Amino acid sequence: MVSSYTANTGIEKPATGDQSGTWGDTTNLNFDIVDRTLNGVGAITLSGTSHTLATTDGTLSDGMFKVLVLGGSPTGTNTITITPNDADKLYFVRNGSGQSAVFSQGTGSNATVPNGATKIIYADGAGSGAAVSDLFDSVSITGGTITGITDLAVADGGTGASTASAARTNLGLAIGSDVQAFDAQLADVAGLAVTNGNFIVGDGTNFVAESGATARASMGVAIGSDVQAFDADTLKADTADELTAGFSAAIHDAGTKSSGTYTPDVDDGNFQQAVNGGAHTLAVPSKNCTMVILYKNNASAGTVTTSGYTLVDGDTITTTDGHEFFFYITRVNDGSSTFSLLTVKALQ
């Protein structure tokens, strides 16, 4: 009769009544296989870029070792193929070969053990579609404290520090000189550009090399929301200051007003223009402001009625085609009452 073998380890199972007088030899070999499978440490010598890790039925083979110590002189990343592809396998792997080792069993996923690393890998024995998994990948740390770890240097993708303040210093993010704490009241933000892989700020000085971008992101330090480029000349909306240079402003076209109520919105700009194209009402802006509107009459110009103003003075608003006017509007709310002034100046 013919012996059979266990699916994953290749241990021989003699048929009933078979191997009379030699059964002991088979049993002793099976014990050696079990011993190797439970606690065996095998030195696997790699060469080139591929290696076959085989488990052969009834024969002591490398694929039966529990612990694999990879060595040799591979010429590059070495792909280790576990055979047969229908055998479940669990290996402890220590890679000292000088190259990464990729474990594969079928067309499914593979597991990579970098040089110098130790991993536990599992081959699912699913046949042609078999996959190899790194069991360490399923470890999830959700709390607690890790001690005894050296801070990862900036050159290696870390911050070289164990505190946020030290990390900012290492990355060239000194608050008050390189960057300043984010303030939503800032009226202007210095320009930020990227040149040759470096962030460039305002006048062109080097802010910080791009290699620190990943570290800044991991620290939650995003330029433009958490911090912004430092500029001593930036004006703040809530801080008194003195302008030492003039400025210009674009004019907003509010369109033609021919009916209903027109309420100027200072958010559109302090300088605006509109066309009187029919009878309508001019109301008070809803926010404190001083603004100028250039009003022009067309052939359909109608009477402009004002609404809500504390005082209206100046020239008369005509409806003559082609006539133009400056409307000077001031609106102030002192916390309890709103005061508004409309001054009309005819330009003809």
C-alpha positions as CSV (number, residue, x, y, z in Angstrom):
1,M,0.0,0.0,0.0
2,V,1.1,3.6,-0.6
3,S,1.9,6.1,2.3
4,S,0.2,9.5,2.4
5,Y,1.6,12.7,3.8
6,T,0.4,15.6,6.0
7,A,-0.7,18.6,4.0
8,N,1.5,21.3,5.5
9,T,4.6,19.6,6.9
10,G,5.1,16.5,4.7
11,I,5.0,14.0,7.6
12,E,4.7,10.5,6.2
13,K,1.6,8.4,7.3
14,P,2.2,4.7,6.5
15,A,-0.8,2.8,5.3
16,T,-2.3,0.2,7.7
17,G,-0.1,-2.9,7.8
18,D,2.6,-1.3,5.6
19,Q,6.4,-1.0,6.2
20,S,6.7,-4.1,8.3
21,G,10.2,-4.1,9.8
22,T,11.0,-0.5,8.5
23,W,8.2,1.4,10.3
24,G,10.7,2.6,12.9
25,D,12.9,4.3,10.4
26,T,9.9,6.2,9.0
27,T,8.8,7.2,12.6
28,N,12.3,8.5,13.5
29,L,12.3,10.6,10.3
30,N,8.8,11.9,11.2
31,F,10.1,12.9,14.7
32,D,13.0,14.8,13.1
33,I,10.5,16.6,10.8
34,V,8.3,17.5,13.8
35,D,11.3,18.7,15.7
36,R,12.4,20.9,12.9
37,T,8.9,22.3,12.4
38,L,8.4,23.1,16.1
39,N,11.8,24.6,16.9
40,G,14.2,24.3,14.0
41,V,16.4,27.2,13.0
42,G,17.6,27.0,9.4
43,A,20.3,29.1,7.7
44,I,19.1,29.9,4.2
45,T,21.8,30.9,1.8
46,L,20.5,33.3,-0.8
47,S,22.2,34.1,-4.2
48,G,21.1,36.0,-7.2
49,T,17.6,37.4,-7.0
50,S,15.4,34.2,-6.5
51,H,15.3,31.2,-4.2
52,T,12.9,28.3,-3.7
53,L,11.9,27.4,-0.1
54,A,10.5,23.8,-0.5
55,T,8.8,21.4,1.8
56,T,9.3,17.9,0.3
57,D,7.1,15.1,1.5
58,G,8.9,12.6,3.8
59,T,12.2,14.5,3.5
60,L,14.0,16.9,5.8
61,S,13.9,20.1,3.8
62,D,14.4,23.9,4.4
63,G,10.7,24.7,4.1
64,M,10.2,22.8,7.4
65,F,12.2,25.1,9.6
66,K,10.3,27.3,12.1
67,V,12.9,30.0,12.1
68,L,14.6,31.2,8.9
69,V,17.9,33.0,9.1
70,L,18.6,34.6,5.7
71,G,22.2,35.0,4.6
72,G,24.4,34.6,1.5
73,S,25.2,37.2,-1.1
74,P,22.1,38.0,-3.2
75,T,22.7,40.5,-6.0
76,G,19.5,42.4,-5.4
77,T,16.0,42.0,-3.9
78,N,15.6,38.3,-3.6
79,T,12.2,36.7,-4.2
80,I,11.7,33.5,-2.1
81,T,9.0,31.2,-3.5
82,I,7.3,28.9,-0.9
83,T,6.4,25.5,-2.3
84,P,4.1,23.7,-2.5
85,N,1.5,26.5,-2.9
86,D,-1.2,24.5,-1.1
87,A,0.7,24.2,2.2
88,D,-0.1,26.5,5.2
89,K,3.1,28.0,6.6
90,L,4.1,30.1,9.6
91,Y,7.7,31.4,9.6
92,F,9.8,33.6,11.9
93,V,12.3,35.3,9.6
94,R,15.5,37.2,10.4
95,N,17.1,38.8,7.3
96,G,20.8,39.4,7.4
97,S,21.4,38.8,3.7
98,G,22.2,42.5,2.8
99,Q,19.1,42.7,0.5
100,S,15.4,42.8,1.0
101,A,13.6,39.4,0.8
102,V,10.2,39.1,-0.8
103,F,8.2,35.9,0.2
104,S,5.7,34.7,-2.4
105,Q,3.5,31.5,-2.6
106,G,1.1,32.3,-5.5
107,T,-0.5,35.2,-7.3
108,G,-1.8,36.7,-4.1
109,S,-0.1,39.3,-2.0
110,N,3.6,39.0,-1.0
111,A,5.4,39.9,2.3
112,T,8.7,41.8,2.3
113,V,11.4,41.4,5.0
114,P,13.9,44.3,4.7
115,N,17.5,43.7,5.3
116,G,18.2,43.7,9.1
117,A,14.5,43.2,10.0
118,T,12.8,40.4,11.8
119,K,9.2,39.5,10.9
120,I,6.6,36.8,11.3
121,I,5.0,35.8,8.0
122,Y,2.1,33.6,7.1
123,A,1.5,31.7,3.9
124,D,-2.2,30.8,3.4
125,G,-1.6,27.8,1.1
126,A,-4.5,28.7,-1.2
127,G,-3.0,27.1,-4.3
128,S,-2.3,29.2,-7.4
129,G,-3.7,32.3,-5.8
130,A,-1.9,31.8,-2.5
131,A,-0.9,34.9,-0.5
132,V,1.8,35.7,2.0
133,S,1.1,38.2,4.8
134,D,3.2,40.0,7.3
135,L,1.5,39.4,10.6
136,F,3.2,42.5,12.1
137,D,1.1,44.6,9.7
138,S,-2.0,43.7,11.6
139,V,-0.7,45.1,14.9
140,S,-2.6,48.3,16.0
141,I,-1.3,50.5,18.8
142,T,-4.2,52.5,20.2
143,G,-2.7,53.9,23.4
144,G,0.0,53.5,26.0
145,T,3.6,54.7,26.1
146,I,6.6,53.5,24.1
147,T,10.0,54.0,25.8
148,G,13.6,53.4,24.8
149,I,13.2,54.7,21.2
150,T,15.8,57.1,19.8
151,D,14.4,60.2,18.1
152,L,14.4,59.8,14.3
153,A,16.7,62.3,12.6
154,V,15.4,64.9,10.1
155,A,17.5,63.4,7.4
156,D,15.7,60.1,8.0
157,G,12.2,61.6,7.7
158,G,11.8,62.5,11.4
159,T,12.1,65.6,13.5
160,G,15.1,64.7,15.6
161,A,13.2,65.6,18.8
162,S,10.7,64.2,21.3
163,T,8.9,67.5,22.0
164,A,7.0,69.8,19.7
165,S,9.1,72.9,20.5
166,A,12.4,71.1,19.9
167,A,11.0,69.6,16.7
168,R,10.1,73.1,15.4
169,T,13.6,74.3,16.2
170,N,15.1,71.4,14.3
171,L,12.9,72.1,11.3
172,G,13.8,75.8,11.2
173,L,10.3,76.9,12.5
174,A,11.2,79.4,15.3
175,I,8.0,81.3,16.3
176,G,8.6,85.0,16.2
177,S,11.4,85.0,13.6
178,D,10.8,82.3,11.0
179,V,7.0,82.1,11.5
180,Q,4.5,83.7,13.8
181,A,1.4,82.3,15.4
182,F,-1.6,82.3,13.1
183,D,-3.9,85.3,13.5
184,A,-7.2,85.5,11.5
185,Q,-7.1,89.3,11.8
186,L,-4.1,89.6,9.5
187,A,-5.1,91.8,6.5
188,D,-2.4,90.4,4.3
189,V,-0.3,87.2,4.1
190,A,3.2,87.3,2.6
191,G,3.4,85.4,-0.7
192,L,4.6,81.8,-0.7
193,A,6.2,80.1,-3.6
194,V,8.2,76.9,-4.3
195,T,11.4,77.1,-6.2
196,N,13.8,74.2,-6.8
197,G,12.1,72.1,-4.1
198,N,12.3,74.9,-1.5
199,F,9.6,77.1,0.0
200,I,10.4,80.8,-0.7
201,V,8.8,83.6,1.3
202,G,8.1,87.2,0.5
203,D,11.4,88.8,-0.4
204,G,12.9,85.5,-1.7
205,T,14.8,84.3,1.4
206,N,14.9,80.5,1.9
207,F,12.1,79.5,4.4
208,V,12.6,75.7,4.8
209,A,13.7,72.9,2.5
210,E,11.0,70.7,1.0
211,S,12.4,67.7,2.9
212,G,10.8,69.0,6.0
213,A,7.3,69.1,4.5
214,T,6.3,65.6,5.6
215,A,7.6,66.3,9.2
216,R,5.6,69.6,9.3
217,A,2.4,67.8,8.2
218,S,2.9,65.1,10.9
219,M,3.3,67.9,13.5
220,G,0.1,69.6,12.4
221,V,2.0,72.7,11.3
222,A,0.4,73.9,8.1
223,I,1.6,77.2,6.6
224,G,-1.5,79.3,5.9
225,S,-3.7,77.9,8.6
226,D,-1.7,77.0,11.7
227,V,1.2,79.4,11.0
228,Q,2.0,81.9,8.3
229,A,5.2,83.4,7.0
230,F,6.7,86.0,9.3
231,D,6.6,89.6,8.0
232,A,7.1,92.6,10.4
233,D,5.4,94.9,7.9
234,T,2.1,93.0,7.8
235,L,-0.9,95.2,8.9
236,K,-3.4,93.7,11.4
237,A,-7.1,94.7,11.4
238,D,-7.1,95.0,15.2
239,T,-3.8,96.8,15.7
240,A,-3.0,100.5,15.2
241,D,-0.4,101.1,12.6
242,E,0.7,103.7,10.0
243,L,0.8,103.3,6.3
244,T,4.0,104.6,4.7
245,A,2.9,104.0,1.1
246,G,-0.1,104.7,-1.0
247,F,-2.5,102.1,-2.4
248,S,-5.1,101.8,-5.2
249,A,-8.4,99.9,-5.3
250,A,-10.4,98.4,-8.2
251,I,-13.9,99.7,-8.9
252,H,-16.8,97.3,-8.7
253,D,-19.5,97.5,-11.4
254,A,-22.9,97.2,-9.6
255,G,-24.8,97.2,-12.9
256,T,-28.0,98.9,-13.9
257,K,-30.6,99.8,-11.3
258,S,-34.1,100.2,-12.7
259,S,-36.6,99.1,-10.0
260,G,-36.8,97.9,-6.4
261,T,-34.2,98.7,-3.7
262,Y,-30.5,98.9,-4.2
263,T,-28.4,98.3,-1.0
264,P,-24.7,98.9,-1.7
265,D,-22.4,96.2,-0.3
266,V,-19.0,97.4,0.9
267,D,-17.7,93.8,0.6
268,D,-17.8,94.4,-3.2
269,G,-15.3,97.3,-2.7
270,N,-15.1,100.9,-1.4
271,F,-15.3,102.3,-5.0
272,Q,-18.3,101.3,-7.1
273,Q,-20.3,102.4,-10.2
274,A,-23.9,101.9,-11.1
275,V,-26.3,103.0,-13.8
276,N,-29.7,104.7,-13.2
277,G,-31.9,102.9,-15.6
278,G,-35.3,103.5,-13.9
279,A,-37.0,104.6,-10.8
280,H,-35.6,102.8,-7.7
281,T,-34.7,103.2,-4.1
282,L,-31.1,103.6,-2.7
283,A,-30.8,102.1,0.8
284,V,-28.1,102.3,3.5
285,P,-25.3,99.7,3.5
286,S,-25.6,97.0,6.1
287,K,-22.1,97.4,7.5
288,N,-20.0,100.3,8.8
289,C,-18.2,101.9,5.9
290,T,-17.2,104.9,3.9
291,M,-17.7,104.4,0.2
292,V,-18.0,106.3,-3.1
293,I,-20.4,105.3,-5.9
294,L,-20.3,106.8,-9.4
295,Y,-23.9,107.0,-10.6
296,K,-24.6,107.5,-14.3
297,N,-28.0,108.2,-16.0
298,N,-29.1,106.4,-19.2
299,A,-32.0,107.2,-21.4
300,S,-34.4,105.4,-19.0
301,A,-33.2,107.1,-15.8
302,G,-35.9,107.5,-13.2
303,T,-36.3,109.1,-9.8
304,V,-33.8,107.9,-7.2
305,T,-35.5,107.7,-3.8
306,T,-33.3,107.4,-0.7
307,S,-34.3,105.2,2.3
308,G,-33.0,104.9,5.8
309,Y,-30.3,107.7,5.7
310,T,-29.9,110.0,8.7
311,L,-29.1,112.9,6.4
312,V,-29.0,113.4,2.6
313,D,-27.4,116.6,1.4
314,G,-25.6,118.0,-1.7
315,D,-26.8,118.4,-5.2
316,T,-30.2,117.3,-6.7
317,I,-30.3,113.9,-8.4
318,T,-31.6,114.5,-11.9
319,T,-32.9,112.0,-14.4
320,T,-31.3,113.6,-17.5
321,D,-29.7,111.1,-19.8
322,G,-25.9,111.3,-19.5
323,H,-25.8,113.1,-16.2
324,E,-23.3,111.7,-13.7
325,F,-23.0,112.0,-9.9
326,F,-20.7,111.0,-7.1
327,F,-22.6,109.5,-4.1
328,Y,-20.4,109.7,-0.9
329,I,-21.8,107.3,1.7
330,T,-20.8,107.0,5.4
331,R,-22.5,104.5,7.7
332,V,-21.6,104.1,11.5
333,N,-23.3,102.1,14.2
334,D,-22.1,103.1,17.7
335,G,-23.6,99.9,19.4
336,S,-27.0,101.3,20.0
337,S,-27.9,103.4,16.9
338,T,-27.0,103.6,13.3
339,F,-26.1,107.0,11.7
340,S,-25.7,107.4,7.9
341,L,-24.9,110.2,5.5
342,L,-25.4,110.5,1.8
343,T,-23.7,113.4,0.0
344,V,-24.5,113.9,-3.7
345,K,-22.1,115.8,-6.0
346,A,-23.3,116.5,-9.6
347,L,-20.5,116.1,-12.2
348,Q,-22.0,118.4,-14.8
